[in-house]
Amino acid sequence: MMAKQILDSFSETLMQDERVLSSRERELLVCILQNARATSGSGLETQAAVSAVIARSVGETVAQRAFTLLGGSIVEQILAGSGTSASAEESRAGNAIYLTVPATGPQPPSGPQPPSTTPLKNPPGPQPPSGPQPPSSSPLKDPIGPQPPSGPQPPSGLHPLTVSKRGNGVGALDAPTIPKSQCVVLDEFLAPQELDELIAYTLRHEADFQTSEVISPSGEPGVTDYSHRRSRVLMDSGQHENMILDRIRGVLPRVCDQLGMEPFAVTRTEAQVTASNDGDFFGAHCDDAQELIASRHLTFVYFFHGEPCRFEGGELRLYDSRDNGQDTFGGHQTIVPRQNQIVFFPCSVLHEITAVQCPSKAFAESRFTLNGWLHR
């Protein structure tokens, strides 16, 4: 066997060992390389130079880890016939599944990094009474045309998500019986430039935010109930709605798989920007609890804010159970808002947003989300 064949053989074996290169690291490398190629355009020399630098760094890292793992005991292990495989790392926290998905927007060659956003300004403007906001409830929208059924397939084969243009921005007060909470969390979901543009758009439209509403237990929409929900919503997020739905389209098969959901045809979508300031919150509820919104199937909540972050709280809590329709909750998991992070969970999961603390009360320092629902 030639030296190169021996090295190739070892390389193939080492690639399977999560201790040498974890699956998340592999995904990150793919993301970095894709972004580097996208950034360098048609410059083949630049692409080759960037790939060579990355390959050299990765090679050194893999070699060092492999030596640490195998160096002193490889002969004994070979003689003893024992393997060197290790159990794969699990990127789970409770029932939250953390996935790394390569960004598709413009990224710097160094790969996904937290964006440097423009500082948010201090807006005058009325602040809604306080309370926590969850994946804020959003407007019901009309589908634009029929959706082809979706099955387990790669992102490129997904049906297009429809964007509707009307909504009433309502949430729900009551929740049905729900299963054990579960969610999928993706970091660095948008490119830095896309995040900056979303923040700038949100600040420019401060005057267009409206008081959040809910659906009453009797099914009446458009009800203001400050004892249950306090926040403000922007029903028109412009091109950013299409942008976030495009990203969701690319990861939906994987998200459904991780949540144990059957693939489903998206008949319509809802999306809105929610601003939660000092004291804002959203009490425990489900996103499909009323007949008006019963077709909601999957909730998404994309977090963003000014840098540095000036608020605390506003955590998304997902509860495990709701017994016999009573407000008796089981255990829960907590998702702390992180810049450029998105969370997916079934609409039937009982959840709430804890109270936000924002001492300045400045609109620009609020907890923001671009959140919504996929209907089936």
C-alpha positions in Angstrom: 0.0 0.0 0.0 1.3 3.4 -1.0 1.9 6.1 1.7 -0.9 8.2 0.3 -3.3 5.3 0.4 -2.3 4.7 4.1 -2.9 8.4 4.9 -6.2 8.4 3.0 -7.3 5.3 4.9 -6.5 6.9 8.2 -8.2 10.1 7.2 -11.4 8.2 6.4 -11.3 6.5 9.8 -10.6 9.7 11.7 -13.5 11.5 9.9 -15.9 9.1 11.6 -14.6 9.8 15.1 -16.6 12.6 16.7 -13.7 13.3 19.2 -11.5 14.3 16.3 -14.0 16.4 14.3 -17.6 16.7 15.6 -20.6 16.9 13.3 -21.2 20.5 14.3 -17.6 21.3 13.4 -18.0 19.7 10.1 -21.1 21.7 9.4 -19.4 24.9 10.4 -16.5 24.1 8.0 -18.9 23.6 5.2 -20.5 26.9 6.0 -17.2 28.7 6.1 -16.1 27.2 2.8 -19.4 28.0 1.1 -19.3 31.6 2.4 -15.7 32.0 1.3 -16.6 30.9 -2.2 -19.7 33.1 -2.3 -17.7 36.1 -1.1 -14.8 35.6 -3.5 -17.2 35.2 -6.5 -15.5 33.9 -9.6 -12.0 34.5 -8.3 -10.7 31.0 -8.5 -7.3 31.9 -7.1 -8.8 33.6 -4.1 -11.1 30.6 -3.5 -8.1 28.2 -3.8 -6.0 30.3 -1.4 -8.8 30.5 1.2 -9.5 26.7 0.9 -5.8 26.0 1.3 -5.5 28.1 4.5 -8.6 26.4 6.0 -7.4 22.9 5.0 -4.1 23.5 6.6 -5.6 24.7 9.8 -8.1 21.9 9.9 -5.4 19.3 9.1 -3.2 20.6 12.0 -6.2 20.5 14.4 -7.2 17.0 13.3 -3.6 15.7 13.5 -3.2 17.1 17.0 -6.4 15.7 18.3 -5.8 12.3 16.7 -2.3 12.1 18.2 -3.8 13.0 21.6 -6.4 10.3 21.3 -4.3 7.6 19.7 -0.7 8.4 20.2 0.3 6.5 23.3 -2.1 3.6 23.0 -2.5 2.9 19.3 -0.3 -0.2 19.3 -2.0 -1.7 22.3 -5.4 -1.0 20.8 -4.5 -2.6 17.5 -3.0 -5.6 19.2 -6.0 -5.9 21.5 -8.4 -5.5 18.6 -10.2 -2.7 20.3 -11.7 0.2 18.3 -11.2 3.9 18.9 -14.6 5.1 18.1 -16.3 7.4 20.5 -19.9 8.2 21.1 -21.1 11.2 19.2 -21.6 14.5 20.9 -25.2 15.4 21.5 -26.0 19.0 21.1 -29.0 18.8 23.3 -30.1 20.7 26.4 -33.2 19.1 27.8 -35.6 18.7 24.9 -34.0 21.6 23.0 -32.1 20.4 19.9 -29.3 22.7 18.8 -28.5 22.5 15.1 -25.9 24.3 13.0 -27.1 25.2 9.5 -24.9 26.9 7.0 -26.1 30.4 6.3 -27.1 31.1 2.8 -26.8 34.9 2.8 -23.7 37.0 2.3 -21.2 36.0 4.9 -17.5 37.0 5.6 -14.9 34.3 4.7 -14.4 33.6 8.4 -17.8 32.0 8.6 -20.9 32.8 10.7 -20.1 35.4 13.4 -22.2 37.7 15.5 -23.1 40.7 13.4 -21.9 44.2 14.2 -25.2 46.0 14.3 -25.8 49.7 14.3 -26.5 51.0 17.8 -30.3 51.3 18.3 -31.5 54.7 19.0 -33.7 56.0 21.9 -37.2 56.4 20.6 -39.7 58.6 22.2 -43.0 57.0 21.5 -45.5 55.3 23.8 -44.6 52.1 25.4 -47.2 49.4 25.9 -47.9 48.3 29.5 -45.4 45.7 30.6 -45.1 42.0 30.4 -43.1 39.1 28.6 -43.5 38.4 25.0 -43.2 35.0 23.4 -42.9 34.0 19.9 -45.3 36.9 19.6 -48.7 36.1 18.2 -49.2 37.2 14.7 -51.5 38.2 12.0 -53.5 35.7 10.2 -52.7 35.9 6.5 -54.2 34.6 3.3 -52.2 32.2 1.2 -51.1 33.2 -2.2 -52.0 30.2 -4.3 -52.0 26.5 -3.5 -49.1 24.8 -1.9 -47.7 21.4 -3.3 -47.5 18.7 -0.6 -44.1 18.4 1.0 -42.5 15.1 1.9 -39.2 14.2 3.4 -36.8 15.8 0.9 -33.8 18.0 0.8 -34.3 21.8 1.2 -34.1 22.4 -2.5 -37.1 20.2 -3.1 -39.3 22.0 -0.6 -42.5 23.7 -1.7 -42.4 27.5 -1.6 -43.8 29.1 1.6 -46.6 31.5 0.8 -46.6 35.0 2.3 -50.0 36.5 3.0 -50.6 40.2 3.1 -53.4 40.6 5.7 -53.5 39.9 9.4 -55.0 40.9 12.7 -52.0 40.2 14.9 -53.8 38.2 17.5 -52.7 35.6 20.0 -54.7 33.1 22.0 -55.7 33.0 25.7 -56.6 29.3 26.1 -54.5 26.3 25.4 -55.5 22.7 24.7 -53.8 19.6 26.1 -50.3 19.5 24.8 -47.4 17.0 24.5 -44.0 17.2 26.2 -42.2 20.3 25.1 -39.7 20.1 22.4 -37.9 22.6 20.2 -35.1 23.0 17.7 -32.7 26.0 18.0 -30.5 27.3 15.2 -27.7 29.9 15.7 -26.5 32.5 13.3 -29.6 32.2 11.2 -29.1 35.4 9.1 -26.0 36.9 7.5 -24.7 39.9 9.4 -25.8 42.3 6.7 -29.3 40.9 6.7 -29.5 41.3 10.5 -28.3 44.9 10.3 -30.9 45.7 7.7 -33.7 44.0 9.7 -32.7 46.1 12.8 -32.6 49.3 10.8 -36.0 48.6 9.2 -37.5 47.9 12.6 -36.2 51.2 14.1 -37.4 53.2 11.1 -40.9 51.8 11.6 -41.3 52.4 15.3 -44.4 54.6 14.7 -46.1 51.7 12.9 -46.0 49.3 15.9 -49.4 48.5 17.4 -50.5 47.2 20.8 -50.5 43.4 20.8 -53.9 41.7 20.9 -55.1 38.2 21.7 -58.1 36.0 21.0 -60.5 35.7 23.9 -61.6 32.4 25.4 -64.9 32.8 23.4 -63.0 33.1 20.2 -63.3 36.8 19.7 -60.2 38.2 17.9 -58.6 41.6 18.4 -58.9 41.7 22.2 -56.4 43.8 24.2 -55.7 42.0 27.5 -52.8 43.6 29.4 -53.2 41.0 32.2 -52.2 38.3 29.6 -50.1 40.0 27.0 -48.1 43.2 26.8 -46.0 44.1 23.8 -46.2 45.9 20.4 -46.2 44.4 17.0 -45.4 45.4 13.4 -47.6 43.6 11.0 -45.6 44.6 7.8 -42.0 43.4 7.9 -41.4 44.2 4.2 -38.9 42.1 2.4 -37.6 40.7 5.6 -40.6 38.4 5.8 -39.7 36.8 2.5 -36.1 36.6 3.7 -36.9 34.7 6.9 -39.3 32.4 5.1 -36.7 31.6 2.5 -34.3 30.6 5.3 -37.0 28.5 7.0 -37.8 26.8 3.7 -34.2 25.6 3.5 -34.2 24.0 7.0 -37.8 22.9 7.4 -37.2 19.2 6.5 -34.5 18.9 9.0 -36.4 20.8 11.7 -39.5 18.5 11.2 -37.3 15.5 11.4 -35.7 16.6 14.7 -39.1 17.4 16.2 -40.5 14.1 15.1 -43.1 15.8 12.9 -44.5 14.4 9.8 -43.6 16.5 6.7 -46.6 18.8 5.9 -47.7 21.0 3.1 -47.6 24.7 4.2 -51.0 26.2 3.2 -50.2 29.7 4.5 -47.9 31.6 6.8 -48.0 34.4 9.3 -45.1 36.6 10.3 -44.6 39.8 12.4 -42.0 41.8 14.3 -42.7 42.0 18.0 -41.1 44.6 20.3 -41.1 43.9 24.1 -39.9 46.6 26.4 -39.8 47.1 30.2 -42.4 44.9 31.9 -43.7 43.4 28.7 -44.6 39.7 28.7 -47.0 37.0 27.3 -48.7 34.6 29.6 -48.8 30.9 29.1 -50.7 29.9 25.9 -50.7 27.7 22.9 -50.5 29.1 19.3 -53.3 26.9 18.0 -55.7 27.0 20.9 -58.7 28.6 19.1 -60.7 27.6 16.1 -59.6 30.7 14.2 -55.9 29.6 14.4 -56.3 25.8 14.7 -54.5 25.2 11.4 -51.2 26.6 12.8 -48.7 23.8 13.0 -45.2 25.1 13.6 -44.1 28.2 15.5 -40.8 30.1 14.8 -39.2 32.8 16.8 -36.2 34.7 15.5 -34.4 36.8 18.1 -32.6 40.1 17.4 -31.7 43.3 19.3 -29.3 46.2 19.5 -25.7 45.7 20.5 -24.8 45.7 23.3 -28.0 44.1 24.6 -29.7 46.5 27.1 -32.5 44.3 28.4 -32.8 41.2 30.5 -35.6 38.6 30.8 -37.9 37.9 28.0 -37.1 34.3 28.1 -39.1 31.7 26.1 -40.4 29.0 28.4 -41.8 25.8 26.9 -43.9 23.7 29.3 -44.0 19.9 29.3 -47.7 19.4 30.1 -51.1 20.9 30.7 -53.5 18.5 32.6 -57.2 18.4 31.8 -57.2 22.0 30.6 -56.1 23.3 34.0 -53.2 25.7 34.5 -51.1 23.1 36.1 -47.8 23.0 34.4 -45.2 20.3 34.4 -41.5 20.8 33.9 -40.2 23.4 31.4 -37.2 24.4 29.4 -36.0 27.9 29.0 -34.6 29.6 25.9 -32.7 32.8 26.6 -33.0 35.3 23.7 -29.7 35.3 21.8 -28.8 37.5 18.9 -29.5 36.0 15.4 -31.0 32.8 16.9 -34.2 31.1 15.8 -36.3 28.6 17.7 -38.9 26.2 16.2 -41.5 24.3 18.2 -45.0 22.8 17.6 -47.8 25.2 17.9 -49.5 22.9 20.4 -46.7 23.4 23.0 -47.7 25.5 26.0 -45.3 28.4 26.3 -44.9 31.9 27.7 -42.5 34.9 27.6 -41.2 36.0 30.9 -41.2 39.7 31.8 -38.6 41.9 30.1 -36.5 44.4 32.1 -35.4 47.4 30.1 -34.5 50.2 32.5 -34.1 52.8 29.8 -37.6 52.0 28.3 -36.1 53.0 25.0 -37.8 51.4 22.0 -34.5 50.8 20.3 -33.3 48.7 23.3 -36.3 46.4 23.3 -36.3 42.7 22.9 -37.2 42.1 19.2 -38.4 39.0 17.4 -39.5 38.2 13.9 -41.9 35.5 14.7 -44.8 33.6 13.1 -46.5 30.4 12.2 -46.7 27.8 9.4 -50.2 26.5 8.7 -51.0 23.1 7.4 
